[in-house]
Amino acid sequence: MKAPLTREARKQRGAIAILAAIVLIALGGMIALSLNIGHKVSARTELQASFDSGSLAGALSFDGTTAGITNAKSVGMYAAVQHAVDKYTVALNSSDVVPGYWNATTKAFFPFGQSVTIGDSAIFLDQAATPQYFNALKVGGGADGQSGHNSSLGVILGGFFGPNGNMRVATSAVSVGGGPCSVTGCTLPLAVPAWSLLDAGGATACGTKITMGFNFGQGKLVAFADIRQPSNNPPNFKDIQDQNALVQHCAATPDASDLPVTVGDVIQLTNGVLPQQAYDSFDPLICPVAAAPYAGCARYQIPVINIPQTPMNQTQAVVGFVRVVLLGQNRVDGNTASIDIYIDCAGTSTGPTGCASFGYNTKKVRLVQ
């Protein structure tokens, strides 16, 4: 028969029991915390996969048109909701899929309805008025209990966190597409203001013949440009020889890309009548075919700039490229000169993506955020 515990022994046993309870509670809390952190990380990973997929799929639709922006939203939404979070289909609102502009320099996303500086001009991002500058799609949301979203995550071993414990998780993704930021073919020593490429409705005049004047006051404009970097002087008498050599090189090898110019490069311009030899150099590039789409004729790239309807005797930053066929030149008198171009929107650039689109697009997308 065991002797009864002394009072001191009973106190020690009670203390051990209390200590053990405290340790078990702490251990249970740590286990619950680790399980819930893992649960939250897992759910965030599932959401991130959904939004990455949606933004990448949608960005493929950016082509410089209003329809392309609409398609980017619908495709992005569709791709995102094919995924699941916590075994439930990912839920999104239409407002969670946002087209806009990604500034590669500042690493910032600007949604539609905002103004952003592109090149040397402030552009208001409007789906109908400035679709050429939309290059990014942002998709975001969460399991946060918000309207149209998935419910908040249930808490594992919720007794350790109280009866109302739950977890919210949210994330987003941004992908870019659109036009090329540099070109792989031959770039002509010219520059075209963005507004000269647009039709009456504000869209790029794809599949259209346009006459562009080299002198202000002739309607749509084009300028001679020094596309060498760094660009030092506006093309003038002493630069004509260099220009002619470049144009002749393009005539011989239309796919040449040994004088690259990229979006963001600053180029010198001159918009005015130069000596006849400045125009004669383009003669070998003129397409001899009489009717669109001018099959068999070489396509060339021309840098696009942002500039109002003023004489172009200044420096401007390149914002994109247009793909053209040269159809002819006009020299009526000593003060009037123009060039005819056909805007070809059927080509696909292999250059890096993420810039403004003027009918010359890429089929590449990349995740940026």
C-alpha positions as CSV (number, residue, x, y, z in Angstrom):
1,M,0.0,0.0,0.0
2,K,1.5,3.3,-1.1
3,A,1.9,6.0,1.3
4,P,-0.3,9.0,0.7
5,L,1.3,12.0,-1.1
6,T,2.5,14.7,1.1
7,R,1.1,18.2,0.7
8,E,4.3,19.4,-1.0
9,A,4.2,16.5,-3.5
10,R,0.6,17.3,-4.4
11,K,1.6,20.9,-5.0
12,Q,4.5,19.8,-7.3
13,R,2.2,17.5,-9.3
14,G,-0.4,20.2,-9.7
15,A,2.3,22.6,-11.0
16,I,3.5,20.0,-13.5
17,A,0.0,19.5,-14.8
18,I,-0.5,23.2,-15.3
19,L,2.9,23.5,-17.0
20,A,2.0,20.6,-19.3
21,A,-1.3,22.2,-20.2
22,I,0.4,25.5,-21.0
23,V,3.0,23.6,-23.1
24,L,0.3,21.7,-25.0
25,I,-1.7,24.9,-25.6
26,A,1.4,26.7,-26.9
27,L,2.4,23.6,-29.0
28,G,-1.1,23.4,-30.4
29,G,-1.1,27.1,-31.3
30,M,2.2,26.7,-33.1
31,I,0.9,23.8,-35.0
32,A,-2.3,25.6,-35.9
33,L,-0.3,28.7,-36.9
34,S,2.1,26.7,-39.2
35,L,-0.8,24.9,-40.8
36,N,-2.7,28.1,-41.5
37,I,0.4,29.9,-42.8
38,G,0.9,26.9,-45.2
39,H,-2.8,27.1,-46.1
40,K,-2.6,30.8,-46.9
41,V,0.6,30.4,-48.9
42,S,-0.9,27.5,-50.9
43,A,-4.1,29.6,-51.6
44,R,-2.0,32.6,-52.7
45,T,0.0,30.4,-55.0
46,E,-3.2,29.1,-56.6
47,L,-4.5,32.7,-57.0
48,Q,-1.2,33.8,-58.5
49,A,-1.3,31.1,-61.0
50,S,-4.8,32.1,-62.0
51,F,-4.0,35.8,-62.4
52,D,-0.7,35.1,-64.2
53,S,-2.5,32.9,-66.6
54,G,-5.3,35.5,-67.2
55,S,-3.0,38.5,-67.7
56,L,-0.7,36.6,-70.1
57,A,-3.6,35.2,-72.1
58,G,-5.3,38.6,-72.3
59,A,-2.2,40.5,-73.2
60,L,-1.9,38.6,-76.5
61,S,-5.0,40.5,-77.7
62,F,-3.5,44.0,-77.6
63,D,-3.1,45.1,-81.2
64,G,-3.6,48.8,-81.1
65,T,-7.4,48.6,-81.6
66,T,-10.4,49.1,-79.4
67,A,-11.6,45.6,-80.2
68,G,-8.2,44.3,-79.1
69,I,-8.7,45.9,-75.7
70,T,-12.2,44.4,-75.3
71,N,-10.8,41.0,-76.3
72,A,-7.9,41.3,-73.8
73,K,-10.4,41.8,-71.0
74,S,-12.7,38.9,-71.9
75,V,-9.9,36.5,-72.7
76,G,-8.1,37.5,-69.4
77,M,-11.2,36.9,-67.4
78,Y,-11.9,33.5,-69.1
79,A,-8.4,32.2,-68.6
80,A,-8.3,33.3,-64.9
81,V,-11.5,31.6,-63.9
82,Q,-10.4,28.2,-65.3
83,H,-8.3,27.9,-62.1
84,A,-9.3,27.0,-58.6
85,V,-8.4,28.2,-55.1
86,D,-9.1,26.0,-52.1
87,K,-11.0,23.6,-54.4
88,Y,-13.4,26.3,-55.5
89,T,-13.4,28.0,-59.0
90,V,-11.6,31.4,-58.8
91,A,-14.2,34.2,-58.8
92,L,-13.6,37.6,-60.3
93,N,-15.5,40.8,-61.0
94,S,-15.2,42.5,-64.4
95,S,-13.5,45.4,-62.6
96,D,-10.7,43.0,-61.5
97,V,-9.5,42.8,-65.1
98,V,-8.0,46.1,-66.1
99,P,-6.3,47.2,-69.4
100,G,-3.8,50.0,-69.3
101,Y,-0.2,51.0,-69.9
102,W,3.0,49.5,-68.4
103,N,5.9,52.0,-68.1
104,A,9.0,49.8,-68.4
105,T,11.2,52.6,-67.0
106,T,9.4,53.3,-63.8
107,K,7.9,49.7,-63.5
108,A,4.5,51.2,-62.9
109,F,1.1,50.3,-64.3
110,F,-1.4,53.0,-65.4
111,P,-5.1,51.9,-65.8
112,F,-7.4,53.3,-68.4
113,G,-8.8,56.7,-67.6
114,Q,-5.4,58.1,-66.5
115,S,-2.9,60.3,-68.3
116,V,0.6,59.0,-68.8
117,T,3.7,60.5,-70.5
118,I,4.7,58.4,-73.5
119,G,7.6,59.7,-75.5
120,D,7.3,63.5,-75.3
121,S,3.5,63.8,-74.8
122,A,0.9,63.2,-72.2
123,I,-1.5,60.5,-73.4
124,F,-5.0,60.0,-71.9
125,L,-5.6,56.3,-71.8
126,D,-9.0,56.0,-73.5
127,Q,-10.1,52.7,-75.1
128,A,-11.8,54.4,-78.0
129,A,-9.6,57.4,-78.6
130,T,-6.0,56.1,-77.9
131,P,-6.1,52.3,-78.2
132,Q,-2.6,52.2,-79.8
133,Y,-1.0,52.9,-76.4
134,F,-2.7,50.1,-74.4
135,N,0.0,47.5,-73.8
136,A,-0.7,45.8,-70.4
137,L,-3.4,43.8,-68.6
138,K,-3.7,43.7,-64.8
139,V,-5.7,40.9,-63.2
140,G,-6.2,40.8,-59.5
141,G,-8.5,39.7,-56.7
142,G,-8.5,37.3,-53.8
143,A,-10.2,34.9,-51.4
144,D,-11.2,37.8,-49.2
145,G,-15.0,37.6,-48.9
146,Q,-15.5,40.8,-51.1
147,S,-18.4,40.9,-53.4
148,G,-17.8,38.8,-56.5
149,H,-14.7,37.2,-54.9
150,N,-14.1,33.9,-53.2
151,S,-14.9,33.5,-49.6
152,S,-12.2,34.1,-47.0
153,L,-10.1,31.0,-46.1
154,G,-11.3,28.8,-43.2
155,V,-8.9,28.6,-40.3
156,I,-7.5,25.2,-39.3
157,L,-7.9,24.5,-35.6
158,G,-9.8,27.7,-35.2
159,G,-10.3,27.2,-31.5
160,F,-6.8,28.6,-31.0
161,F,-7.8,31.8,-32.8
162,G,-11.3,32.4,-31.6
163,P,-14.7,31.5,-33.0
164,N,-14.6,34.2,-35.8
165,G,-11.1,33.5,-37.1
166,N,-10.6,33.6,-40.9
167,M,-7.9,34.5,-43.3
168,R,-7.9,36.8,-46.3
169,V,-5.5,36.6,-49.2
170,A,-5.2,38.7,-52.3
171,T,-2.7,39.2,-55.2
172,S,-2.5,40.4,-58.8
173,A,-0.5,40.1,-62.0
174,V,0.5,42.4,-64.9
175,S,1.5,41.2,-68.4
176,V,2.5,43.3,-71.4
177,G,2.0,42.8,-75.1
178,G,1.2,45.0,-78.1
179,G,3.7,46.5,-80.5
180,P,7.4,46.0,-80.8
181,C,9.9,48.1,-78.9
182,S,12.5,47.6,-81.6
183,V,12.5,46.2,-85.1
184,T,14.4,43.5,-86.9
185,G,14.0,44.7,-90.5
186,C,15.3,47.8,-92.2
187,T,14.3,51.1,-90.6
188,L,14.0,54.1,-92.9
189,P,15.5,57.5,-91.9
190,L,12.1,59.0,-91.6
191,A,9.6,59.7,-88.7
192,V,5.8,59.8,-88.7
193,P,3.7,61.5,-86.1
194,A,1.1,59.2,-84.6
195,W,-1.8,61.3,-85.7
196,S,-0.8,61.1,-89.4
197,L,-1.4,57.3,-89.3
198,L,-5.0,57.5,-88.0
199,D,-8.3,57.4,-90.0
200,A,-11.3,59.6,-89.3
201,G,-12.4,57.4,-86.4
202,G,-9.0,57.6,-84.6
203,A,-7.9,54.0,-85.5
204,T,-4.7,53.2,-87.4
205,A,-5.5,53.3,-91.1
206,C,-4.5,49.7,-91.8
207,G,-4.6,48.7,-95.5
208,T,-4.8,52.3,-96.7
209,K,-2.7,54.3,-99.0
210,I,-1.7,57.7,-97.5
211,T,0.0,60.7,-99.0
212,M,2.4,62.3,-96.5
213,G,3.9,65.7,-97.0
214,F,7.4,66.7,-96.1
215,N,6.4,70.3,-95.6
216,F,4.0,71.6,-93.0
217,G,0.6,72.6,-94.2
218,Q,0.2,69.6,-96.6
219,G,-2.1,67.6,-94.4
220,K,-0.6,64.4,-93.0
221,L,3.1,64.8,-92.3
222,V,6.3,62.9,-92.5
223,A,9.8,64.0,-91.5
224,F,13.4,63.2,-92.4
225,A,15.0,61.7,-89.3
226,D,18.5,61.0,-88.1
227,I,18.0,57.6,-86.6
228,R,21.6,57.1,-85.7
229,Q,22.3,57.0,-81.9
230,P,23.1,59.3,-80.5
231,S,21.2,61.4,-82.9
232,N,23.2,64.7,-83.3
233,N,21.9,66.8,-86.2
234,P,18.7,67.1,-88.1
235,P,19.1,65.7,-91.6
236,N,20.3,68.5,-93.9
237,F,22.6,69.0,-96.8
238,K,25.6,67.4,-95.2
239,D,23.6,64.4,-94.0
240,I,22.0,63.5,-97.4
241,Q,25.0,61.4,-98.4
242,D,24.6,59.3,-95.2
243,Q,20.9,59.1,-95.7
244,N,21.3,57.9,-99.3
245,A,23.7,55.2,-98.2
246,L,21.3,53.9,-95.6
247,V,18.4,53.9,-98.1
248,Q,20.4,52.1,-100.7
249,H,21.4,49.6,-98.1
250,C,17.7,49.0,-97.3
251,A,17.0,48.6,-101.0
252,A,19.7,45.9,-101.3
253,T,18.9,44.1,-98.0
254,P,15.3,44.9,-96.8
255,D,15.7,42.6,-93.7
256,A,18.9,44.3,-92.5
257,S,18.9,45.6,-88.9
258,D,22.4,46.9,-88.5
259,L,21.2,50.4,-87.7
260,P,18.8,49.8,-84.8
261,V,16.6,52.4,-83.3
262,T,14.4,51.5,-80.3
263,V,11.4,53.0,-78.5
264,G,12.7,55.7,-76.2
265,D,15.5,56.7,-78.5
266,V,15.6,60.5,-79.2
267,I,15.9,61.4,-82.9
268,Q,16.5,64.7,-84.7
269,L,13.9,65.7,-87.3
270,T,13.5,68.1,-90.1
271,N,10.2,68.7,-91.8
272,G,10.8,70.7,-94.9
273,V,11.8,70.5,-98.5
274,L,15.4,69.3,-99.2
275,P,17.3,69.0,-102.4
276,Q,16.0,66.6,-105.0
277,Q,18.7,64.0,-104.3
278,A,17.2,63.6,-100.8
279,Y,14.0,62.2,-102.4
280,D,15.7,60.4,-105.3
281,S,17.4,58.0,-102.9
282,F,14.0,56.4,-102.1
283,D,13.3,55.6,-105.7
284,P,14.8,52.0,-105.5
285,L,12.4,51.3,-102.6
286,I,9.2,52.2,-104.5
287,C,6.9,49.2,-105.0
288,P,6.1,48.6,-108.8
289,V,2.9,46.6,-108.0
290,A,-0.2,48.5,-108.9
291,A,-2.8,47.1,-106.4
292,A,-3.0,46.3,-102.7
293,P,-1.8,44.3,-100.8
294,Y,1.3,44.8,-103.0
295,A,2.4,41.2,-102.7
296,G,6.1,40.7,-103.4
297,C,7.1,44.3,-102.4
298,A,9.4,44.9,-99.5
299,R,8.1,46.1,-96.2
300,Y,10.0,48.8,-94.2
301,Q,9.7,50.2,-90.7
302,I,9.3,53.8,-89.9
303,P,9.6,55.2,-86.3
304,V,6.5,56.8,-84.9
305,I,6.6,59.9,-82.6
306,N,4.1,61.9,-80.6
307,I,3.9,65.4,-81.8
308,P,1.0,67.9,-82.5
309,Q,0.3,69.2,-85.9
310,T,3.3,71.5,-86.1
311,P,6.5,71.7,-88.2
312,M,8.9,68.9,-87.1
313,N,12.2,70.7,-86.7
314,Q,13.2,69.4,-83.3
315,T,14.0,66.3,-81.3
316,Q,11.4,63.6,-80.4
317,A,11.4,60.3,-78.7
318,V,10.3,57.2,-80.6
319,V,7.1,55.6,-79.2
320,G,6.6,52.8,-81.8
321,F,6.9,51.6,-85.4
322,V,4.7,51.4,-88.4
323,R,5.2,48.8,-91.2
324,V,4.8,50.3,-94.7
325,V,5.2,49.8,-98.4
326,L,6.5,52.8,-100.3
327,L,4.3,53.5,-103.3
328,G,5.7,56.6,-104.9
329,Q,6.9,60.2,-104.5
330,N,5.5,63.5,-105.6
331,R,7.5,66.7,-106.3
332,V,5.2,69.3,-107.8
333,D,7.4,72.3,-107.4
334,G,10.3,73.5,-105.2
335,N,8.2,73.8,-102.1
336,T,6.0,70.7,-102.3
337,A,7.1,67.2,-101.7
338,S,5.3,64.1,-100.4
339,I,5.6,60.4,-100.3
340,D,2.9,57.7,-100.7
341,I,2.8,54.8,-98.2
342,Y,0.6,51.8,-97.7
343,I,0.1,50.8,-94.0
344,D,0.6,47.1,-93.8
345,C,-1.0,45.7,-90.6
346,A,-0.6,42.0,-91.6
347,G,3.0,41.6,-90.5
348,T,4.1,40.2,-87.1
349,S,7.2,41.6,-85.5
350,T,9.8,39.3,-83.8
351,G,11.2,42.2,-81.8
352,P,10.7,42.7,-78.0
353,T,7.1,43.4,-77.0
354,G,5.5,46.0,-74.7
355,C,5.2,49.2,-76.7
356,A,2.6,51.2,-78.7
357,S,1.0,49.4,-81.6
358,F,0.3,51.1,-85.0
359,G,-0.8,48.0,-86.9
360,Y,2.6,46.3,-86.4
361,N,2.3,43.8,-83.6
362,T,4.1,41.1,-81.8
363,K,2.8,37.7,-80.7
364,K,4.8,37.8,-77.6
365,V,3.7,38.5,-74.0
366,R,5.7,38.7,-70.8
367,L,4.8,38.8,-67.2
368,V,6.2,42.0,-65.5
369,Q,4.5,42.1,-62.1
